[in-house]
Amino acid sequence: MSALATLLSFDTALLVAGIVALYLGAEALVEGASRLAIGLGLRAAIVGVTIVAFATTTPELFVAVLSGLGYSADLGLGAIVGSNIANIGLVLGISALIQPMGVSTTTLRRHVPFMIAAAVALVALGMDGNLSAVDGGILLLILVAFTGYLLYRARSATADAIGTDELDIEDEDEVSAQFKDVLYLGLGLLLLFIGSNWLIQGGKGLLEAYGFSTRFIGLTVLAFGTSLPELAASVISAVRGESEFSIGNVVGSNIYNVVAVLGILAIMVPVNVPASTISLDFPALLVFTFGVIALMLRNRNVSRLDGGILVVGYLVFFWLILP
């Protein structure tokens, strides 16, 4: 067997192993988050947009930071922009095709505005051709505001659910159950982290072997690879009828991808914004962001027809970026 064939076989094995780890990790993550939501009296939309969303954003953070330090920061930028587009077009689209999803008022009023702010801020800051440390600081300020707001709303929701100033003392079984849920979350996060890295390494190796460009790799294999945790978690939630988790996961992930991941990356190293990103990728991000919001507002749900529109839209975007 030639050296090239051996390399391709190894990359294929990494892809398969990554997919298995991602599936198992998504199962553990959704299971732990669902039980914690019930045990703590939090709404599913809040947990989906915080715990699950932030956990499934970890692969993007890892890829962006490592690419900025050891490869190229614009590769990390392409992975984030492509991931956000894939989250809307593929993750929400496929989830809606499996099971139409209702959109909660909480998500529309409290979380979606931050997703809009993140996308618009990224485009506005990147129009001059780079993301500086100052730009990164601005994105992190949005992250602080978003996190603070979520914590405030979560405390209010918990207090309303309890309906009293004094908490009941939890028995040992409840404490044990919550500890188990936390372990599920930790295990899920670990598997998602490992699985994403295996899939990204395998996919990147395969594409480089066939001569694809850095931008194409960032927007496709890295973006899709880092979106797989969101896809797996959202699809599983859709199958179980937990639509608020699916939508909250995507909305939260798109916020964290920009304000947390790119914010940190821009502070660490200057991020060059290629002309092709300004002319095509940024407009596509805004179209997908405002387009899915329009679909949500129309009937307060994402139907199977809407899901089909989102998937077709993503396929059109993929066709436009083909070399």
C-alpha positions as a printed Julia matrix, in Angstrom:
323×3 Matrix{Float64}:
   0.0    0.0    0.0
   1.37   3.43  -0.99
   2.06   6.19   1.53
  -0.83   8.26   0.12
  -3.26   5.35   0.4
  -2.15   4.73   3.99
  -2.69   8.41   4.84
  -6.15   8.43   3.26
  -7.11   5.26   5.16
  -5.97   6.83   8.44
  -7.93  10.02   7.72
 -11.03   7.97   6.88
 -10.71   6.07  10.15
 -10.49   9.38  12.04
 -13.66  10.56  10.29
 -15.62   7.46  11.3
 -14.33   7.52  14.88
 -15.16  11.21  15.13
 -18.75  10.67  13.99
 -19.29   7.9   16.57
 -17.81  10.02  19.39
 -19.92  13.01  18.37
 -23.12  10.98  18.44
 -22.39   9.5   21.86
 -21.34  12.9   23.19
 -24.51  14.56  21.94
 -26.63  11.87  23.59
 -24.89  12.37  26.93
 -25.03  16.16  26.66
 -28.73  16.38  25.86
 -29.58  13.8   28.5
 -27.69  15.64  31.22
 -29.0   19.06  30.2
 -32.61  17.85  30.04
 -32.5   16.38  33.52
 -30.74  19.42  34.96
 -33.39  21.69  33.44
 -36.12  19.75  35.22
 -34.2   19.37  38.48
 -33.28  23.07  38.69
 -36.62  24.38  37.49
 -35.13  26.08  34.45
 -36.86  26.28  31.11
 -35.54  24.14  28.28
 -34.92  27.19  26.09
 -32.63  28.71  28.74
 -30.63  25.51  29.2
 -30.39  25.0   25.44
 -29.09  28.5   24.83
 -26.56  28.34  27.68
 -25.24  24.93  28.82
 -25.74  22.96  25.61
 -24.87  25.86  23.29
 -21.66  26.76  25.1
 -20.59  23.12  25.38
 -21.08  22.45  21.67
 -19.16  25.65  20.86
 -15.98  24.26  22.42
 -14.78  22.63  19.13
 -15.02  26.01  17.37
 -12.98  27.59  20.14
 -10.31  24.88  19.91
 -10.08  25.06  16.1
 -10.04  28.87  15.96
  -7.4   29.34  18.65
  -5.08  26.6   17.33
  -5.45  27.79  13.74
  -4.65  31.34  14.83
  -1.57  30.32  16.79
  -0.14  27.64  14.53
  -1.66  27.94  11.07
  -3.63  31.03   9.99
  -6.18  33.15  11.82
  -8.31  33.6    8.7
  -8.78  29.82   8.64
 -10.33  30.13  12.1
 -12.51  33.0   10.85
 -13.69  30.89   7.93
 -14.51  28.02  10.29
 -16.64  30.29  12.51
 -18.52  32.03   9.69
 -19.07  28.72   7.92
 -20.13  27.05  11.16
 -22.77  29.7   11.87
 -24.16  29.34   8.36
 -24.16  25.53   8.71
 -25.88  25.78  12.1
 -28.8   27.6   10.49
 -28.91  25.95   7.09
 -28.09  22.36   8.03
 -28.65  21.96  11.76
 -31.99  23.78  12.01
 -32.98  22.72   8.51
 -32.43  19.0    9.08
 -33.95  19.16  12.58
 -37.1   20.79  11.17
 -37.34  18.18   8.42
 -37.31  15.5   11.12
 -39.78  17.28  13.41
 -41.4   20.73  12.95
 -40.29  22.95  15.84
 -42.21  25.57  17.78
 -40.32  28.73  18.66
 -40.75  30.0   22.22
 -41.41  33.65  22.98
 -38.43  33.54  25.35
 -36.07  32.68  22.5
 -37.49  35.29  20.15
 -37.52  38.16  22.62
 -34.49  37.45  24.77
 -32.0   35.41  22.76
 -32.51  36.11  19.05
 -31.64  39.84  19.42
 -28.19  38.84  20.68
 -27.71  36.55  17.67
 -28.52  39.5   15.41
 -26.17  41.76  17.35
 -23.34  39.22  17.1
 -23.7   38.77  13.32
 -24.05  42.5   12.6
 -21.13  43.38  14.9
 -18.87  40.82  13.2
 -19.66  42.14   9.73
 -19.31  45.79  10.79
 -15.98  45.21  12.55
 -14.58  43.07   9.74
 -15.44  45.36   6.82
 -12.06  47.11   7.09
 -10.27  43.85   6.31
  -9.17  42.77   9.77
 -10.3   42.03  13.32
  -7.98  43.73  15.81
  -7.57  43.27  19.54
  -9.91  46.24  20.04
 -12.52  44.51  17.86
 -12.06  41.35  19.94
 -12.64  43.39  23.09
 -15.9   44.74  21.67
 -17.09  41.2   20.9
 -16.18  40.06  24.42
 -18.17  42.97  25.88
 -21.21  41.65  24.02
 -20.45  38.23  25.52
 -20.35  39.7   29.03
 -23.67  41.48  28.46
 -25.27  38.31  27.06
 -24.0   36.08  29.86
 -25.02  38.56  32.55
 -28.49  38.85  31.05
 -28.9   35.07  30.9
 -27.82  34.66  34.51
 -30.29  37.34  35.6
 -33.15  35.7   33.65
 -32.18  32.23  34.9
 -32.31  33.38  38.52
 -35.7   34.98  37.92
 -37.03  31.84  36.24
 -35.77  29.65  39.06
 -37.35  31.9   41.69
 -40.68  31.89  39.84
 -40.6   28.1   39.53
 -39.92  27.69  43.23
 -42.47  30.32  44.27
 -41.0   30.81  47.73
 -38.13  32.61  49.45
 -36.86  29.45  51.08
 -35.55  26.44  49.21
 -36.52  22.98  50.31
 -33.59  20.93  51.54
 -32.69  18.41  48.87
 -32.53  14.8   49.88
 -29.57  12.58  49.07
 -31.27  11.03  46.03
 -31.8   14.46  44.43
 -28.2   15.5   45.07
 -26.98  12.2   43.63
 -29.18  12.63  40.56
 -27.85  16.14  39.93
 -24.26  14.92  40.35
 -24.95  12.2   37.78
 -26.37  14.79  35.39
 -23.24  16.91  35.76
 -21.15  13.83  34.97
 -23.27  13.28  31.85
 -22.57  16.85  30.79
 -18.85  16.44  31.39
 -18.71  13.14  29.53
 -20.71  14.57  26.64
 -18.43  17.59  26.4
 -15.32  15.41  26.43
 -16.65  13.12  23.7
 -17.73  16.09  21.58
 -14.31  17.65  21.97
 -12.43  14.46  21.04
 -14.85  13.5   18.26
 -14.71  16.93  16.66
 -10.93  16.9   16.6
 -10.79  13.46  15.04
 -13.32  14.4   12.39
 -11.62  17.71  11.61
  -8.17  16.13  11.35
  -9.47  13.39   9.09
 -11.53  15.68   6.88
  -8.8   18.3    6.61
  -6.25  15.64   5.67
  -8.49  14.24   2.96
  -9.22  17.63   1.39
  -5.59  18.77   1.48
  -4.59  15.53  -0.23
  -6.88  16.49  -3.12
  -5.57  20.08  -3.33
  -8.45  22.16  -1.94
  -7.74  25.73  -0.76
  -7.42  26.92   2.85
 -10.57  29.08   2.6
 -12.6   26.18   1.23
 -11.34  23.9    4.02
 -12.28  26.46   6.66
 -15.76  27.12   5.29
 -16.58  23.46   4.68
 -14.81  20.67   6.51
 -13.82  22.72   9.57
 -17.15  24.51   9.67
 -19.16  21.33   9.17
 -16.95  19.37  11.54
 -17.38  21.89  14.35
 -21.13  22.09  13.62
 -21.6   18.34  14.01
 -22.03  18.59  17.81
 -24.85  21.1   17.26
 -26.29  18.89  14.52
 -26.17  15.74  16.64
 -27.58  17.47  19.75
 -30.34  19.23  17.79
 -31.37  16.18  15.78
 -31.58  14.05  18.93
 -33.61  16.79  20.63
 -35.93  17.03  17.61
 -36.51  13.27  17.59
 -37.4   13.45  21.29
 -39.76  16.37  20.7
 -37.56  18.83  22.61
 -37.69  21.58  19.97
 -36.73  24.34  22.39
 -33.39  22.61  22.91
 -32.77  22.43  19.14
 -33.52  26.09  18.47
 -31.91  27.35  21.67
 -28.79  25.32  20.92
 -28.35  26.87  17.47
 -29.12  30.43  18.59
 -26.77  30.17  21.56
 -24.0   28.51  19.54
 -24.1   31.23  16.88
 -23.8   33.88  19.58
 -20.91  32.18  21.38
 -19.09  31.41  18.12
 -18.79  35.1   17.29
 -18.54  36.95  20.6
 -16.57  34.32  22.55
 -14.49  32.41  19.99
 -13.68  35.24  17.58
 -13.41  37.68  20.47
 -10.71  35.55  22.1
  -8.97  34.83  18.79
  -8.82  38.52  17.78
  -7.3   39.48  21.13
  -4.64  36.76  20.8
  -3.66  37.42  17.17
  -4.76  39.86  14.42
  -7.33  38.22  12.15
  -7.13  39.03   8.45
 -10.51  39.21   6.7
 -10.1   38.2    3.02
 -11.92  40.12   0.3
 -13.86  36.96  -0.61
 -15.17  36.78   2.96
 -16.36  40.4    2.81
 -17.98  39.99  -0.61
 -19.62  36.57  -0.15
 -19.32  34.96   3.28
 -20.44  37.97   5.36
 -23.51  38.66   3.17
 -24.41  34.95   3.32
 -24.16  35.02   7.12
 -26.55  37.99   7.3
 -28.97  36.42   4.81
 -29.14  33.17   6.77
 -29.44  34.99  10.11
 -32.26  37.33   9.1
 -33.85  34.68   6.88
 -34.29  32.15   9.69
 -35.63  34.87  11.99
 -38.23  35.74   9.34
 -39.24  32.07   9.17
 -39.51  31.91  12.98
 -41.65  35.04  13.18
 -44.03  33.99  10.42
 -45.88  31.29  12.36
 -43.81  31.05  15.54
 -42.4   27.76  14.32
 -39.94  26.2   11.88
 -41.93  23.85   9.65
 -40.73  21.06   7.4
 -41.1   23.42   4.43
 -38.94  25.96   6.25
 -36.41  23.22   6.96
 -36.28  22.35   3.27
 -35.72  26.01   2.39
 -32.84  26.25   4.86
 -31.14  23.09   3.58
 -31.48  24.15  -0.07
 -30.12  27.58   0.88
 -27.07  25.96   2.43
 -26.5   23.8   -0.67
 -26.62  26.97  -2.81
 -24.02  28.6   -0.54
 -21.84  25.48  -0.81
 -22.09  25.6   -4.6
 -21.06  29.3   -4.62
 -17.88  28.66  -2.64
 -16.74  25.67  -4.7
 -13.28  26.34  -6.18
